[in-house]
Amino acid sequence: DIFGTTTLTLSNGIKVVIKKTDFKADEIRMKGVSLGGNSLFPDSEYVNLQIINSVISAGGLGNFSATDLDKVLAGKKASASASIGRNTETVNGNCSPKDFETMMQLTYLAFTAPRKDEDAFTSYINRTKASLQNQELYPMVAFSDSITSAIYMNHPRTKRIKANMLDEANYDKILSMYNDRYKDAGDFTFIFVGNIDVQEVKPYLELYLASLPANHRVETFKDLNILLRKGIYKNEFIKEQETAKASNLILYTGNCAYNQKNNILMSAFDQIMDIVYTEKIREEEGGTYGVSISGSIDKFPREEFEFEIYFDTDPSKKDKLMEIVYAELDNFIKNGPSEINLNKVKEYMLKKHDEDLKENGYWQATIDEYYYTGVDRVKDYKLIVNNLTVADLKEFASRLLEQGNKIEVDMISPEKNVE
């Protein structure tokens, strides 16, 4: 099969995809995934959904409290934990070949026997409340709140959880939502990568995975309509802090088709701008510890990109550095990258790809991506990277940045006047 995998369908409908590798003798990685996630629950359950994974994990499994479970697993290399995300519910695990059965037992329990532990729940809520109260004291929390509201315009699903909101947490409701997501194993795909022998593990797959309950629901995730702000938006505000500092974020967003070539172009654009800003802002201006750049493209629920630039600096240098940040983007749109920077990045991407091909984690993510988005990230990777030109990148950057959607958030903490 694709990527040199073996595919099995178990009697309850679970699809199993296995890739045997010889990179690490004592590693098998597992990911089980099904579509739906917390998108299928109403916004009114937001608080419960924010804490569901931590609460379930704190309760333990089957007859074992979380502490007892650690004791039972001492000396074994096996783990499996469930997690409900926005679009999917998953079970991630890891084991050495000799502890494969233990990982399967943990997986079986994660589906069928989350444990209710009132003491663990109360203790989790109290600890989390204290830590959320402390969070309010940090100025960077105000910055991050301003960014979230700038981008998502206060969509209920994007609010930050605050200490008093935890009073709404309902343990029974959390358990019932968790059980809803895991009561039907039939639409899960399990990916195993590592030192795994199909014939050896088959009996365990049949014993533990094929016996999981399935009622053959046909479902996928729901679009929660979390839209990114369109147009040009700027929010600059003053916030007192011990140290004088300006924190600055620029975010470009818009439409971008999700495919192998665009993902490669985005990665190259991101890395080249990183080189440019390190040189112009950190080295020539000495103006900041570094500029952090991150570019990504989403497939679901809409094919959209985000390109983010972030840096901290002295308030007196902020305006000059902002000018340089924008000037370098304009220069990239007009002229593309320098051949030198493009070649540096291409060389790095090819070298990194060769290293990735020897990692179980990379193959697991690649197979997962293929079943989730239909994109094959190995196919033609080297060919596309080798063929990238200055013109390709120039065209890509102008197509993205000239859609007219830009958010800028600046938090300025001025020098304190010492009397």
PyMOL commands that set and color helices and strands:
alter all, ss='L'
color gray80, all
select helices_A, chain A and resi 2-4+37-40+43-59+66-72+97-112+118-135+139-152+156-158+163-168+171-182+185-187+198-209+260-284+315-335+339-356+360-373+381-387+390-401
alter helices_A, ss='H'
color red, helices_A
select strands_A, chain A and resi 6-9+15-20+28-35+78-84+88-95+189-194+232-238+245-255+292-298+304-313+406-413
alter strands_A, ss='S'
color yellow, strands_A
deselect
rebuild
show_as cartoon
